[in-house]
Amino acid sequence: MTKSIRCSDAGKDCKWSATSQTEEDLMSKVIEHVKEEHKEIEINSESISGIKSLIKDI
Ligand SMILES: [Zn+2]
């Protein structure tokens, strides 16, 4: 199973997306992207659980 996430699903005007075999690896890619491109988003347990709810199995 491949895990996938798209920034646009979070309501961002952003074409970034990522896929990974594991949720842990996908989340580390997401956090890296958020720190680079969406500095207004604070990484905390609330935003992380919100991001995890956007992950799809493809
Ligand atoms: Zn983005």
PDB file of the backbone (N, CA, C, O) and the ligand in Angstrom, with CONECT records:
HET     ZN  A 101       1
ATOM      1  N   MET A   1       0.854  -1.195   0.000  1.00  0.00           N
ATOM      2  CA  MET A   1       0.000   0.000   0.000  1.00  0.00           C
ATOM      3  C   MET A   1       0.884   1.238   0.000  1.00  0.00           C
ATOM      4  O   MET A   1       1.849   1.328   0.759  1.00  0.00           O
ATOM      5  N   THR A   2       0.547   2.176  -0.850  1.00  0.00           N
ATOM      6  CA  THR A   2       1.297   3.426  -0.907  1.00  0.00           C
ATOM      7  C   THR A   2       0.471   4.529  -0.261  1.00  0.00           C
ATOM      8  O   THR A   2      -0.726   4.655  -0.520  1.00  0.00           O
ATOM      9  N   LYS A   3       1.108   5.312   0.568  1.00  0.00           N
ATOM     10  CA  LYS A   3       0.466   6.457   1.220  1.00  0.00           C
ATOM     11  C   LYS A   3       0.730   7.702   0.393  1.00  0.00           C
ATOM     12  O   LYS A   3       1.834   7.914  -0.107  1.00  0.00           O
ATOM     13  N   SER A   4      -0.303   8.520   0.258  1.00  0.00           N
ATOM     14  CA  SER A   4      -0.194   9.693  -0.580  1.00  0.00           C
ATOM     15  C   SER A   4      -0.822  10.894   0.112  1.00  0.00           C
ATOM     16  O   SER A   4      -1.795  10.762   0.854  1.00  0.00           O
ATOM     17  N   ILE A   5      -0.253  12.059  -0.140  1.00  0.00           N
ATOM     18  CA  ILE A   5      -0.852  13.289   0.388  1.00  0.00           C
ATOM     19  C   ILE A   5      -0.622  14.412  -0.611  1.00  0.00           C
ATOM     20  O   ILE A   5       0.412  14.480  -1.275  1.00  0.00           O
ATOM     21  N   ARG A   6      -1.617  15.291  -0.698  1.00  0.00           N
ATOM     22  CA  ARG A   6      -1.506  16.454  -1.575  1.00  0.00           C
ATOM     23  C   ARG A   6      -1.758  17.703  -0.742  1.00  0.00           C
ATOM     24  O   ARG A   6      -2.683  17.752   0.069  1.00  0.00           O
ATOM     25  N   CYS A   7      -0.937  18.691  -0.953  1.00  0.00           N
ATOM     26  CA  CYS A   7      -1.092  19.946  -0.230  1.00  0.00           C
ATOM     27  C   CYS A   7      -2.434  20.593  -0.543  1.00  0.00           C
ATOM     28  O   CYS A   7      -3.038  21.212   0.333  1.00  0.00           O
ATOM     29  N   SER A   8      -2.905  20.461  -1.768  1.00  0.00           N
ATOM     30  CA  SER A   8      -4.169  21.103  -2.132  1.00  0.00           C
ATOM     31  C   SER A   8      -5.337  20.543  -1.329  1.00  0.00           C
ATOM     32  O   SER A   8      -6.345  21.224  -1.140  1.00  0.00           O
ATOM     33  N   ASP A   9      -5.206  19.298  -0.854  1.00  0.00           N
ATOM     34  CA  ASP A   9      -6.262  18.729  -0.015  1.00  0.00           C
ATOM     35  C   ASP A   9      -6.367  19.430   1.335  1.00  0.00           C
ATOM     36  O   ASP A   9      -7.394  19.357   2.010  1.00  0.00           O
ATOM     37  N   ALA A  10      -5.300  20.102   1.712  1.00  0.00           N
ATOM     38  CA  ALA A  10      -5.323  20.871   2.956  1.00  0.00           C
ATOM     39  C   ALA A  10      -5.821  22.291   2.715  1.00  0.00           C
ATOM     40  O   ALA A  10      -5.788  23.131   3.614  1.00  0.00           O
ATOM     41  N   GLY A  11      -6.284  22.555   1.486  1.00  0.00           N
ATOM     42  CA  GLY A  11      -6.822  23.873   1.167  1.00  0.00           C
ATOM     43  C   GLY A  11      -5.756  24.875   0.779  1.00  0.00           C
ATOM     44  O   GLY A  11      -6.027  26.072   0.688  1.00  0.00           O
ATOM     45  N   LYS A  12      -4.537  24.390   0.547  1.00  0.00           N
ATOM     46  CA  LYS A  12      -3.454  25.285   0.152  1.00  0.00           C
ATOM     47  C   LYS A  12      -3.425  25.416  -1.373  1.00  0.00           C
ATOM     48  O   LYS A  12      -3.711  24.469  -2.105  1.00  0.00           O
ATOM     49  N   ASP A  13      -3.071  26.612  -1.819  1.00  0.00           N
ATOM     50  CA  ASP A  13      -2.882  26.843  -3.246  1.00  0.00           C
ATOM     51  C   ASP A  13      -1.459  26.398  -3.578  1.00  0.00           C
ATOM     52  O   ASP A  13      -0.553  27.214  -3.745  1.00  0.00           O
ATOM     53  N   CYS A  14      -1.294  25.098  -3.666  1.00  0.00           N
ATOM     54  CA  CYS A  14       0.047  24.524  -3.750  1.00  0.00           C
ATOM     55  C   CYS A  14      -0.077  23.191  -4.471  1.00  0.00           C
ATOM     56  O   CYS A  14      -0.975  22.401  -4.179  1.00  0.00           O
ATOM     57  N   LYS A  15       0.819  22.946  -5.405  1.00  0.00           N
ATOM     58  CA  LYS A  15       0.736  21.722  -6.209  1.00  0.00           C
ATOM     59  C   LYS A  15       1.591  20.593  -5.658  1.00  0.00           C
ATOM     60  O   LYS A  15       1.704  19.540  -6.286  1.00  0.00           O
ATOM     61  N   TRP A  16       2.182  20.793  -4.515  1.00  0.00           N
ATOM     62  CA  TRP A  16       3.071  19.780  -3.934  1.00  0.00           C
ATOM     63  C   TRP A  16       2.290  18.530  -3.536  1.00  0.00           C
ATOM     64  O   TRP A  16       1.169  18.606  -3.033  1.00  0.00           O
ATOM     65  N   SER A  17       2.900  17.410  -3.769  1.00  0.00           N
ATOM     66  CA  SER A  17       2.330  16.163  -3.285  1.00  0.00           C
ATOM     67  C   SER A  17       3.482  15.209  -3.002  1.00  0.00           C
ATOM     68  O   SER A  17       4.608  15.419  -3.453  1.00  0.00           O
ATOM     69  N   ALA A  18       3.182  14.163  -2.250  1.00  0.00           N
ATOM     70  CA  ALA A  18       4.220  13.188  -1.936  1.00  0.00           C
ATOM     71  C   ALA A  18       3.575  11.834  -1.742  1.00  0.00           C
ATOM     72  O   ALA A  18       2.403  11.719  -1.383  1.00  0.00           O
ATOM     73  N   THR A  19       4.374  10.814  -1.990  1.00  0.00           N
ATOM     74  CA  THR A  19       3.934   9.452  -1.714  1.00  0.00           C
ATOM     75  C   THR A  19       5.056   8.736  -0.970  1.00  0.00           C
ATOM     76  O   THR A  19       6.231   9.085  -1.085  1.00  0.00           O
ATOM     77  N   SER A  20       4.661   7.742  -0.218  1.00  0.00           N
ATOM     78  CA  SER A  20       5.648   6.945   0.496  1.00  0.00           C
ATOM     79  C   SER A  20       5.022   5.612   0.880  1.00  0.00           C
ATOM     80  O   SER A  20       3.804   5.439   0.853  1.00  0.00           O
ATOM     81  N   GLN A  21       5.887   4.690   1.234  1.00  0.00           N
ATOM     82  CA  GLN A  21       5.401   3.378   1.677  1.00  0.00           C
ATOM     83  C   GLN A  21       4.922   3.416   3.119  1.00  0.00           C
ATOM     84  O   GLN A  21       4.103   2.591   3.522  1.00  0.00           O
ATOM     85  N   THR A  22       5.419   4.352   3.889  1.00  0.00           N
ATOM     86  CA  THR A  22       5.046   4.381   5.305  1.00  0.00           C
ATOM     87  C   THR A  22       4.565   5.768   5.706  1.00  0.00           C
ATOM     88  O   THR A  22       4.988   6.779   5.146  1.00  0.00           O
ATOM     89  N   GLU A  23       3.680   5.790   6.681  1.00  0.00           N
ATOM     90  CA  GLU A  23       3.160   7.053   7.178  1.00  0.00           C
ATOM     91  C   GLU A  23       4.278   7.888   7.822  1.00  0.00           C
ATOM     92  O   GLU A  23       4.307   9.111   7.688  1.00  0.00           O
ATOM     93  N   GLU A  24       5.197   7.207   8.523  1.00  0.00           N
ATOM     94  CA  GLU A  24       6.271   7.926   9.187  1.00  0.00           C
ATOM     95  C   GLU A  24       7.122   8.689   8.176  1.00  0.00           C
ATOM     96  O   GLU A  24       7.450   9.857   8.383  1.00  0.00           O
ATOM     97  N   ASP A  25       7.477   8.014   7.077  1.00  0.00           N
ATOM     98  CA  ASP A  25       8.304   8.642   6.056  1.00  0.00           C
ATOM     99  C   ASP A  25       7.537   9.763   5.362  1.00  0.00           C
ATOM    100  O   ASP A  25       8.094  10.823   5.077  1.00  0.00           O
ATOM    101  N   LEU A  26       6.255   9.521   5.092  1.00  0.00           N
ATOM    102  CA  LEU A  26       5.442  10.553   4.448  1.00  0.00           C
ATOM    103  C   LEU A  26       5.343  11.779   5.347  1.00  0.00           C
ATOM    104  O   LEU A  26       5.468  12.906   4.868  1.00  0.00           O
ATOM    105  N   MET A  27       5.124  11.579   6.623  1.00  0.00           N
ATOM    106  CA  MET A  27       5.014  12.716   7.534  1.00  0.00           C
ATOM    107  C   MET A  27       6.323  13.503   7.605  1.00  0.00           C
ATOM    108  O   MET A  27       6.298  14.727   7.736  1.00  0.00           O
ATOM    109  N   SER A  28       7.456  12.822   7.520  1.00  0.00           N
ATOM    110  CA  SER A  28       8.708  13.579   7.562  1.00  0.00           C
ATOM    111  C   SER A  28       8.870  14.416   6.297  1.00  0.00           C
ATOM    112  O   SER A  28       9.431  15.511   6.350  1.00  0.00           O
ATOM    113  N   LYS A  29       8.382  13.913   5.153  1.00  0.00           N
ATOM    114  CA  LYS A  29       8.402  14.722   3.921  1.00  0.00           C
ATOM    115  C   LYS A  29       7.474  15.921   4.049  1.00  0.00           C
ATOM    116  O   LYS A  29       7.809  17.033   3.640  1.00  0.00           O
ATOM    117  N   VAL A  30       6.285  15.672   4.632  1.00  0.00           N
ATOM    118  CA  VAL A  30       5.307  16.754   4.801  1.00  0.00           C
ATOM    119  C   VAL A  30       5.879  17.849   5.702  1.00  0.00           C
ATOM    120  O   VAL A  30       5.783  19.036   5.390  1.00  0.00           O
ATOM    121  N   ILE A  31       6.469  17.439   6.813  1.00  0.00           N
ATOM    122  CA  ILE A  31       6.985  18.420   7.768  1.00  0.00           C
ATOM    123  C   ILE A  31       8.104  19.244   7.128  1.00  0.00           C
ATOM    124  O   ILE A  31       8.194  20.455   7.334  1.00  0.00           O
ATOM    125  N   GLU A  32       8.951  18.571   6.351  1.00  0.00           N
ATOM    126  CA  GLU A  32      10.006  19.276   5.630  1.00  0.00           C
ATOM    127  C   GLU A  32       9.409  20.317   4.678  1.00  0.00           C
ATOM    128  O   GLU A  32       9.874  21.455   4.612  1.00  0.00           O
ATOM    129  N   HIS A  33       8.367  19.905   3.940  1.00  0.00           N
ATOM    130  CA  HIS A  33       7.713  20.816   2.993  1.00  0.00           C
ATOM    131  C   HIS A  33       7.057  21.987   3.723  1.00  0.00           C
ATOM    132  O   HIS A  33       7.201  23.138   3.313  1.00  0.00           O
ATOM    133  N   VAL A  34       6.347  21.693   4.790  1.00  0.00           N
ATOM    134  CA  VAL A  34       5.665  22.759   5.546  1.00  0.00           C
ATOM    135  C   VAL A  34       6.688  23.771   6.066  1.00  0.00           C
ATOM    136  O   VAL A  34       6.449  24.977   6.012  1.00  0.00           O
ATOM    137  N   LYS A  35       7.812  23.290   6.564  1.00  0.00           N
ATOM    138  CA  LYS A  35       8.836  24.203   7.085  1.00  0.00           C
ATOM    139  C   LYS A  35       9.429  25.074   5.986  1.00  0.00           C
ATOM    140  O   LYS A  35       9.814  26.216   6.235  1.00  0.00           O
ATOM    141  N   GLU A  36       9.505  24.531   4.755  1.00  0.00           N
ATOM    142  CA  GLU A  36      10.054  25.296   3.633  1.00  0.00           C
ATOM    143  C   GLU A  36       9.046  26.280   3.061  1.00  0.00           C
ATOM    144  O   GLU A  36       9.371  27.441   2.811  1.00  0.00           O
ATOM    145  N   GLU A  37       7.809  25.805   2.855  1.00  0.00           N
ATOM    146  CA  GLU A  37       6.844  26.545   2.027  1.00  0.00           C
ATOM    147  C   GLU A  37       5.679  27.150   2.793  1.00  0.00           C
ATOM    148  O   GLU A  37       5.055  28.100   2.321  1.00  0.00           O
ATOM    149  N   HIS A  38       5.386  26.623   3.939  1.00  0.00           N
ATOM    150  CA  HIS A  38       4.193  27.089   4.670  1.00  0.00           C
ATOM    151  C   HIS A  38       4.576  27.408   6.106  1.00  0.00           C
ATOM    152  O   HIS A  38       4.121  26.777   7.061  1.00  0.00           O
ATOM    153  N   LYS A  39       5.426  28.408   6.215  1.00  0.00           N
ATOM    154  CA  LYS A  39       5.962  28.740   7.528  1.00  0.00           C
ATOM    155  C   LYS A  39       4.883  29.205   8.500  1.00  0.00           C
ATOM    156  O   LYS A  39       5.101  29.227   9.712  1.00  0.00           O
ATOM    157  N   GLU A  40       3.710  29.578   7.965  1.00  0.00           N
ATOM    158  CA  GLU A  40       2.632  30.032   8.846  1.00  0.00           C
ATOM    159  C   GLU A  40       1.994  28.872   9.611  1.00  0.00           C
ATOM    160  O   GLU A  40       1.300  29.078  10.606  1.00  0.00           O
ATOM    161  N   ILE A  41       2.241  27.648   9.131  1.00  0.00           N
ATOM    162  CA  ILE A  41       1.666  26.491   9.810  1.00  0.00           C
ATOM    163  C   ILE A  41       2.612  26.048  10.925  1.00  0.00           C
ATOM    164  O   ILE A  41       3.788  25.764  10.700  1.00  0.00           O
ATOM    165  N   GLU A  42       2.064  26.002  12.113  1.00  0.00           N
ATOM    166  CA  GLU A  42       2.850  25.540  13.250  1.00  0.00           C
ATOM    167  C   GLU A  42       2.762  24.023  13.310  1.00  0.00           C
ATOM    168  O   GLU A  42       1.673  23.454  13.233  1.00  0.00           O
ATOM    169  N   ILE A  43       3.911  23.372  13.449  1.00  0.00           N
ATOM    170  CA  ILE A  43       3.919  21.912  13.571  1.00  0.00           C
ATOM    171  C   ILE A  43       3.687  21.566  15.040  1.00  0.00           C
ATOM    172  O   ILE A  43       4.562  21.754  15.884  1.00  0.00           O
ATOM    173  N   ASN A  44       2.509  21.065  15.319  1.00  0.00           N
ATOM    174  CA  ASN A  44       2.223  20.619  16.683  1.00  0.00           C
ATOM    175  C   ASN A  44       1.305  19.387  16.581  1.00  0.00           C
ATOM    176  O   ASN A  44       0.951  18.954  15.484  1.00  0.00           O
ATOM    177  N   SER A  45       0.937  18.847  17.717  1.00  0.00           N
ATOM    178  CA  SER A  45       0.169  17.595  17.671  1.00  0.00           C
ATOM    179  C   SER A  45      -1.155  17.788  16.954  1.00  0.00           C
ATOM    180  O   SER A  45      -1.650  16.872  16.297  1.00  0.00           O
ATOM    181  N   GLU A  46      -1.739  18.993  17.080  1.00  0.00           N
ATOM    182  CA  GLU A  46      -3.016  19.258  16.426  1.00  0.00           C
ATOM    183  C   GLU A  46      -2.865  19.305  14.904  1.00  0.00           C
ATOM    184  O   GLU A  46      -3.639  18.676  14.181  1.00  0.00           O
ATOM    185  N   SER A  47      -1.865  20.053  14.419  1.00  0.00           N
ATOM    186  CA  SER A  47      -1.705  20.143  12.966  1.00  0.00           C
ATOM    187  C   SER A  47      -1.251  18.796  12.402  1.00  0.00           C
ATOM    188  O   SER A  47      -1.624  18.441  11.284  1.00  0.00           O
ATOM    189  N   ILE A  48      -0.462  18.053  13.151  1.00  0.00           N
ATOM    190  CA  ILE A  48      -0.008  16.753  12.659  1.00  0.00           C
ATOM    191  C   ILE A  48      -1.180  15.784  12.532  1.00  0.00           C
ATOM    192  O   ILE A  48      -1.261  15.043  11.552  1.00  0.00           O
ATOM    193  N   SER A  49      -2.088  15.779  13.506  1.00  0.00           N
ATOM    194  CA  SER A  49      -3.228  14.875  13.362  1.00  0.00           C
ATOM    195  C   SER A  49      -4.131  15.334  12.229  1.00  0.00           C
ATOM    196  O   SER A  49      -4.739  14.504  11.553  1.00  0.00           O
ATOM    197  N   GLY A  50      -4.232  16.655  12.007  1.00  0.00           N
ATOM    198  CA  GLY A  50      -4.987  17.149  10.852  1.00  0.00           C
ATOM    199  C   GLY A  50      -4.378  16.705   9.540  1.00  0.00           C
ATOM    200  O   GLY A  50      -5.091  16.295   8.624  1.00  0.00           O
ATOM    201  N   ILE A  51      -3.052  16.785   9.449  1.00  0.00           N
ATOM    202  CA  ILE A  51      -2.353  16.348   8.236  1.00  0.00           C
ATOM    203  C   ILE A  51      -2.531  14.846   8.029  1.00  0.00           C
ATOM    204  O   ILE A  51      -2.768  14.394   6.909  1.00  0.00           O
ATOM    205  N   LYS A  52      -2.419  14.082   9.103  1.00  0.00           N
ATOM    206  CA  LYS A  52      -2.562  12.622   8.976  1.00  0.00           C
ATOM    207  C   LYS A  52      -3.943  12.235   8.448  1.00  0.00           C
ATOM    208  O   LYS A  52      -4.086  11.229   7.753  1.00  0.00           O
ATOM    209  N   SER A  53      -4.961  13.038   8.778  1.00  0.00           N
ATOM    210  CA  SER A  53      -6.317  12.725   8.306  1.00  0.00           C
ATOM    211  C   SER A  53      -6.433  12.916   6.796  1.00  0.00           C
ATOM    212  O   SER A  53      -7.390  12.438   6.187  1.00  0.00           O
ATOM    213  N   LEU A  54      -5.465  13.613   6.180  1.00  0.00           N
ATOM    214  CA  LEU A  54      -5.497  13.850   4.730  1.00  0.00           C
ATOM    215  C   LEU A  54      -4.752  12.770   3.945  1.00  0.00           C
ATOM    216  O   LEU A  54      -4.807  12.747   2.716  1.00  0.00           O
ATOM    217  N   ILE A  55      -4.062  11.885   4.643  1.00  0.00           N
ATOM    218  CA  ILE A  55      -3.297  10.841   3.957  1.00  0.00           C
ATOM    219  C   ILE A  55      -4.243   9.813   3.365  1.00  0.00           C
ATOM    220  O   ILE A  55      -5.173   9.341   4.019  1.00  0.00           O
ATOM    221  N   LYS A  56      -3.980   9.481   2.113  1.00  0.00           N
ATOM    222  CA  LYS A  56      -4.803   8.489   1.413  1.00  0.00           C
ATOM    223  C   LYS A  56      -3.957   7.265   1.069  1.00  0.00           C
ATOM    224  O   LYS A  56      -2.760   7.374   0.803  1.00  0.00           O
ATOM    225  N   ASP A  57      -4.587   6.127   1.081  1.00  0.00           N
ATOM    226  CA  ASP A  57      -3.946   4.905   0.582  1.00  0.00           C
ATOM    227  C   ASP A  57      -4.250   4.766  -0.891  1.00  0.00           C
ATOM    228  O   ASP A  57      -5.413   4.783  -1.296  1.00  0.00           O
ATOM    229  N   ILE A  58      -3.209   4.627  -1.695  1.00  0.00           N
ATOM    230  CA  ILE A  58      -3.418   4.478  -3.140  1.00  0.00           C
ATOM    231  C   ILE A  58      -2.788   3.187  -3.629  1.00  0.00           C
ATOM    232  O   ILE A  58      -2.856   2.880  -4.819  1.00  0.00           O
TER     233      ILE A  58
HETATM  234 ZN    ZN A 101       2.455  23.014  -0.025  1.00  0.00          ZN2+
END
